[in-house]
Amino acid sequence: MDERARTLARLEQLASLLDDRFTLPGTNFRFGLDPILGLIPGIGDSATAALTGYMILVARRHRLPASVQARMVVNLGLDWLVGSIPLLGDLFDFGFKANRRNLTLLRRHLGPFDV
């Protein structure tokens, strides 16, 4: 497995942990630590934003186009900003999967890989 594939595999694990690791019993609804940590006032959304920022650093390291990096920053900013609003933000965090969106952008521009 090459370095790019290892990096994308790590990012897949991160996106899964933050966005869809758990399933709400009796449904197909998936969620991760992002909305759970977002319930902690003041630090929860900032902590998950820092983890999401790692994907943007990877995009920068791999020299993805500036427009793609900007879309990733918008996803992160929207998740952090709206997620910081009490109650409404918590509900938003359960539906808006910024990490999945950013991982899709990375994959689209880095190409397929084998794990």
C-alpha positions as semicolon CSV with decimal commas, in nm:
position;residue;x (nm);y (nm);z (nm)
1;M;0,000;0,000;0,000
2;D;0,149;0,335;-0,100
3;E;0,161;0,646;0,118
4;R;-0,140;0,805;-0,053
5;A;-0,350;0,496;0,014
6;R;-0,240;0,486;0,380
7;T;-0,325;0,854;0,420
8;L;-0,670;0,810;0,267
9;A;-0,731;0,502;0,483
10;R;-0,647;0,708;0,796
11;L;-0,879;0,984;0,679
12;E;-1,154;0,728;0,616
13;Q;-1,118;0,613;0,977
14;L;-1,129;0,973;1,100
15;A;-1,437;1,057;0,891
16;S;-1,610;0,742;1,013
17;L;-1,529;0,817;1,377
18;L;-1,654;1,175;1,352
19;D;-1,952;1,132;1,118
20;D;-2,096;0,780;1,105
21;R;-1,942;0,529;1,345
22;F;-2,264;0,463;1,539
23;T;-2,617;0,367;1,436
24;L;-2,929;0,483;1,614
25;P;-3,094;0,156;1,727
26;G;-3,393;0,055;1,518
27;T;-3,299;0,291;1,233
28;N;-3,045;0,331;0,956
29;F;-2,946;0,674;1,095
30;R;-2,571;0,697;1,146
31;F;-2,376;0,951;1,350
32;G;-2,031;0,992;1,495
33;L;-1,848;1,175;1,770
34;D;-1,888;1,517;1,604
35;P;-2,247;1,575;1,720
36;I;-2,181;1,408;2,056
37;L;-1,876;1,624;2,134
38;G;-2,068;1,924;2,001
39;L;-2,293;1,894;2,304
40;I;-2,003;2,014;2,522
41;P;-2,045;2,394;2,533
42;G;-1,750;2,598;2,414
43;I;-1,501;2,326;2,333
44;G;-1,684;2,040;2,161
45;D;-1,729;2,198;1,820
46;S;-1,382;2,352;1,828
47;A;-1,223;2,018;1,912
48;T;-1,390;1,839;1,622
49;A;-1,310;2,134;1,392
50;A;-0,942;2,086;1,476
51;L;-0,966;1,720;1,376
52;T;-1,144;1,813;1,055
53;G;-0,868;2,064;0,987
54;Y;-0,628;1,772;0,946
55;M;-0,804;1,679;0,621
56;I;-0,750;2,030;0,492
57;L;-0,380;2,003;0,575
58;V;-0,364;1,679;0,377
59;A;-0,534;1,853;0,083
60;R;-0,278;2,131;0,102
61;R;0,011;1,884;0,126
62;H;-0,114;1,705;-0,186
63;R;-0,156;2,039;-0,365
64;L;-0,527;2,002;-0,436
65;P;-0,666;2,299;-0,629
66;A;-0,735;2,609;-0,421
67;S;-1,104;2,585;-0,511
68;V;-1,124;2,236;-0,357
69;Q;-0,940;2,348;-0,045
70;A;-1,178;2,643;-0,020
71;R;-1,481;2,410;-0,039
72;M;-1,328;2,200;0,238
73;V;-1,277;2,511;0,452
74;V;-1,639;2,615;0,389
75;N;-1,758;2,268;0,499
76;L;-1,547;2,297;0,814
77;G;-1,656;2,656;0,882
78;L;-2,023;2,580;0,832
79;D;-2,001;2,275;1,060
80;W;-1,823;2,477;1,328
81;L;-2,030;2,794;1,301
82;V;-2,378;2,640;1,288
83;G;-2,273;2,360;1,523
84;S;-2,183;2,622;1,784
85;I;-2,544;2,744;1,810
86;P;-2,708;2,583;2,112
87;L;-2,970;2,317;2,029
88;L;-3,007;2,410;1,659
89;G;-2,638;2,345;1,608
90;D;-2,657;2,014;1,787
91;L;-2,935;1,899;1,552
92;F;-2,740;2,032;1,251
93;D;-2,432;1,833;1,355
94;F;-2,628;1,509;1,333
95;G;-2,717;1,571;0,968
96;F;-2,429;1,769;0,818
97;K;-2,134;1,536;0,764
98;A;-1,845;1,776;0,695
99;N;-1,581;1,505;0,720
100;R;-1,757;1,277;0,471
101;R;-1,797;1,573;0,233
102;N;-1,429;1,663;0,264
103;L;-1,317;1,303;0,221
104;T;-1,525;1,281;-0,098
105;L;-1,351;1,593;-0,229
106;L;-1,010;1,447;-0,145
107;R;-1,084;1,116;-0,313
108;R;-1,223;1,285;-0,622
109;H;-0,899;1,476;-0,671
110;L;-0,646;1,221;-0,551
111;G;-0,799;0,937;-0,752
112;P;-0,881;0,579;-0,658
113;F;-0,673;0,379;-0,417
114;D;-0,651;0,027;-0,283
115;V;-0,662;-0,042;0,088
